[in-house]
Amino acid sequence: MIRILIGSIVGGIVQFIIGAVAWVGFGNIAYKFASEANVADLHTALARTLTASGDGTYVIPMPETAQGTALLGKGPVAMIFFHSGGSTPFSPGALLIGLVMSVLMLFIVGTALSRLDTLADRMRVMILFAVATVGYFTLSLPVYNHFMPWTWWVFLTIEEFIAFVAGAYVMLRWFMPATVARTTLR
């Protein structure tokens, strides 16, 4: 169990580094940018219209009313993640929490995969697990919220899959035995 914990820490660091490289180096692929003038107008409009309602996620327009449904069909539509207090570009607290989550998730994966007998079996199950979970939990969002753009979600899926597989591979390959000797009780 201690080897799985150590492997989870090392694998979590690998995941963290891959995520950092992906988002710092290529993250702008996932975004569109407005001009400075448009950003200023939007910023003023957000402060004027949403500050009183408070922080939260806003669907614009709201489809629960007849007018909202008509506007939704007409467009434009948006989902706004609003925080009136501003934020920093890179929150050290969020980065630390992300690293801890990587370590915890890899520990759970390592514990589950330790029940399999060989490295090859563990790798096959881990890759299938990565495809199923990362694929579903990221790509289902724009499917069920069809107004959300796909570019960001595809980038996120690819980055998360690569980071997950790399981190899990490090743990499985170098911190778990290649095979498990099973004893049978007679």
HELIX and SHEET records of a PDB file:
HELIX    1   1 ILE A    2  PHE A   26  1                                  25    
HELIX    2   2 GLY A   27  ALA A   30  5                                   4    
HELIX    3   3 GLU A   36  LEU A   50  1                                  15    
HELIX    4   4 ALA A   66  LYS A   74  1                                   9    
HELIX    5   5 PRO A   92  LEU A  113  1                                  22    
HELIX    6   6 LEU A  119  TYR A  144  1                                  26    
HELIX    7   7 TRP A  150  PHE A  175  1                                  26    
SHEET    1   A 2 GLY A  56  ILE A  60  0                                        
SHEET    2   A 2 ALA A  78  PHE A  82 -1                                        
END                                                                             
